[in-house]
């Protein structure tokens, strides 16, 4: 039997952000904000190369401005590798811009998660700094902490559907492997909405989770926030989708 592609997350509420004393905390992780949800579905893993490649032309047809890159199209000085057009079919797709991620999710009947949905999902009812506890543990991530001193160029890892990289709700690679695009535009104060863009594309979408490139443990905390320009297709950024009833 094939592993499930998505799981239902229970309805509930949680406090988004981090407490003032949390080690590694950034100022943009506050003020803490209570958020409530009805149940929704989320992909178990980041979208894989295999899955994205199967719909690549549909993504292009849906959004002519969607972009992605392969190794042959990227500068040699880029860190890591773009996974499309490679044998890394079960790795997370990376080097896709925000519009491509949004278009893919809409094609499969879903959407990019909001930033709040993503943090609710990674926490899986926990309140600790990391979804597994208060201290960093490399067993739970695909990152570069152990090789930071010598430089890390290994790239992504194949996705998994079980084991120590999966949280209590069965969501895997929510810390490490690839950052994941969200639908939310970045604001310095948590809980404030970014100004609406006429294009419908946030000027600086938030991405969450940390990636294989990161060697600072605090970047894998559940409350940590990253951002990038929507036209960026980065070796350390991928995505997953949600579906709402």
FIROGU-428242 format. One record per residue (C-alpha): x, y, z; residue number from 1. Coordinates in steps of 0.25 Angstrom, whole numbers, plus 5000, padded with zeros to 4 digits. Example, Ala and Ser with C-alpha at 12.3 -4.5 7.8 and 13.67 -1.06 7.14 Angstrom:
<sites>
     xx     yy     zz    nr
   5049   4982   5031     1
   5055   4996   5029     2
</sites>
This chain:
<sites>
     xx     yy     zz    nr
   5000   5000   5000     1
   5005   5014   4996     2
   5007   5024   5008     3
   4997   5035   5009     4
   5000   5047   5001     5
   4993   5056   5011     6
   4987   5056   5025     7
   4976   5063   5032     8
   4980   5072   5043     9
   4970   5074   5054    10
   4962   5087   5057    11
   4968   5095   5069    12
   4975   5107   5073    13
   4990   5111   5077    14
   4998   5122   5080    15
   5007   5126   5068    16
   5021   5132   5070    17
   5031   5130   5081    18
   5033   5134   5096    19
   5042   5145   5099    20
   5053   5136   5106    21
   5054   5126   5095    22
   5068   5124   5091    23
   5071   5128   5076    24
   5058   5136   5076    25
   5057   5147   5066    26
   5049   5160   5069    27
   5039   5157   5057    28
   5034   5145   5064    29
   5025   5153   5073    30
   5016   5158   5078    31
   5010   5144   5080    32
   4996   5143   5074    33
   4985   5133   5076    34
   4980   5126   5064    35
   4968   5117   5062    36
   4966   5107   5051    37
   4956   5097   5045    38
   4962   5084   5041    39
   4969   5084   5028    40
   4978   5075   5020    41
   4993   5077   5018    42
   5003   5069   5009    43
   5011   5059   5017    44
   5024   5063   5010    45
   5029   5075   5001    46
   5025   5073   4987    47
   5035   5064   4980    48
   5042   5066   4967    49
   5034   5054   4961    50
   5021   5061   4965    51
   5024   5074   4960    52
   5030   5069   4947    53
   5018   5062   4943    54
   5010   5075   4944    55
   5021   5085   4939    56
   5014   5088   4926    57
   5001   5090   4933    58
   5007   5100   4943    59
   5013   5108   4931    60
   4999   5108   4924    61
   4992   5113   4937    62
   5002   5124   4940    63
   5011   5129   4929    64
   5020   5136   4939    65
   5023   5124   4947    66
   5038   5120   4947    67
   5047   5109   4951    68
   5061   5106   4948    69
   5070   5093   4945    70
   5085   5091   4947    71
   5088   5095   4933    72
   5081   5108   4935    73
   5087   5112   4948    74
   5100   5120   4951    75
   5112   5111   4955    76
   5114   5119   4968    77
   5100   5115   4973    78
   5100   5107   4985    79
   5095   5093   4983    80
   5087   5087   4972    81
   5074   5089   4965    82
   5067   5076   4965    83
   5058   5077   4953    84
   5063   5069   4940    85
   5071   5060   4949    86
   5070   5046   4955    87
   5066   5052   4968    88
   5051   5048   4966    89
   5048   5046   4981    90
   5055   5059   4986    91
   5047   5071   4988    92
   5046   5080   4976    93
   5054   5093   4978    94
   5058   5105   4970    95
   5043   5108   4967    96
   5038   5122   4969    97
   5026   5126   4977    98
   5016   5127   4966    99
   5020   5113   4961   100
   5017   5107   4975   101
   5004   5114   4976   102
   5000   5109   4962   103
   5004   5095   4965   104
   4996   5095   4978   105
   4983   5101   4971   106
   4985   5090   4960   107
   4984   5079   4970   108
   4972   5085   4977   109
   4979   5092   4988   110
   4987   5105   4992   111
   4999   5109   4998   112
   4998   5109   5013   113
   4997   5122   5021   114
   5008   5125   5030   115
   4999   5122   5042   116
   4994   5109   5036   117
   5009   5105   5034   118
   5013   5108   5048   119
   5000   5101   5054   120
   5004   5089   5046   121
   5019   5088   5049   122
   5016   5089   5064   123
   5006   5078   5064   124
   5000   5082   5078   125
   5014   5085   5083   126
   5019   5098   5090   127
   5034   5095   5090   128
   5044   5102   5082   129
   5046   5091   5072   130
   5034   5081   5069   131
   5042   5070   5076   132
   5046   5078   5089   133
   5054   5090   5094   134
   5068   5086   5089   135
   5073   5084   5075   136
   5074   5069   5070   137
   5080   5067   5057   138
   5073   5053   5056   139
   5060   5061   5052   140
   5065   5070   5041   141
   5072   5070   5028   142
   5082   5082   5030   143
   5097   5085   5030   144
   5099   5087   5045   145
   5110   5076   5046   146
   5118   5080   5034   147
   5117   5095   5036   148
   5132   5096   5039   149
   5136   5090   5026   150
   5125   5095   5017   151
   5113   5088   5012   152
   5109   5085   4998   153
   5102   5072   4999   154
   5088   5077   4994   155
   5074   5071   4998   156
   5071   5057   5002   157
   5059   5048   4998   158
   5046   5051   5005   159
   5042   5041   5015   160
   5028   5037   5020   161
   5032   5032   5034   162
   5043   5032   5044   163
   5050   5043   5052   164
   5048   5054   5042   165
   5033   5053   5044   166
   5025   5060   5054   167
   5013   5056   5063   168
   5003   5058   5052   169
   5011   5050   5042   170
   5016   5062   5034   171
   5031   5060   5030   172
   5042   5069   5027   173
   5035   5081   5034   174
   5049   5085   5039   175
   5060   5084   5028   176
   5062   5079   5014   177
   5056   5091   5008   178
   5049   5104   5013   179
   5035   5104   5009   180
   5027   5115   5002   181
   5015   5121   5009   182
   5003   5129   5004   183
   5006   5140   5014   184
   5014   5153   5011   185
   5024   5157   5022   186
   5022   5167   5032   187
   5031   5170   5044   188
   5021   5169   5054   189
   5014   5155   5055   190
   4999   5155   5053   191
   4999   5168   5044   192
   4994   5166   5029   193
   5004   5171   5018   194
   4998   5181   5009   195
   4990   5175   4998   196
   4997   5174   4985   197
   4989   5177   4972   198
   4996   5165   4965   199
   4992   5156   4977   200
   5006   5152   4979   201
   5012   5156   4992   202
   5024   5166   4991   203
   5032   5157   5001   204
   5026   5144   5003   205
   5029   5137   5016   206
   5036   5123   5015   207
   5037   5114   5027   208
   5045   5101   5032   209
   5060   5103   5029   210
   5067   5095   5019   211
   5079   5086   5016   212
   5088   5099   5014   213
   5085   5104   5028   214
   5096   5101   5039   215
   5090   5110   5050   216
   5081   5101   5059   217
   5071   5112   5063   218
   5067   5113   5048   219
   5060   5100   5050   220
   5051   5105   5062   221
   5036   5104   5059   222
   5034   5119   5060   223
   5046   5124   5052   224
   5042   5132   5039   225
   5049   5134   5026   226
   5046   5142   5014   227
   5050   5143   4999   228
   5045   5151   4987   229
   5034   5143   4980   230
   5043   5142   4967   231
   5054   5135   4974   232
   5056   5120   4971   233
   5066   5116   4981   234
   5073   5102   4983   235
   5068   5103   4998   236
   5053   5106   4996   237
   5042   5097   4992   238
   5027   5096   4996   239
   5016   5087   5000   240
   5001   5089   4999   241
   4988   5089   5007   242
   4974   5086   5004   243
   4962   5093   5012   244
   4948   5087   5013   245
</sites>
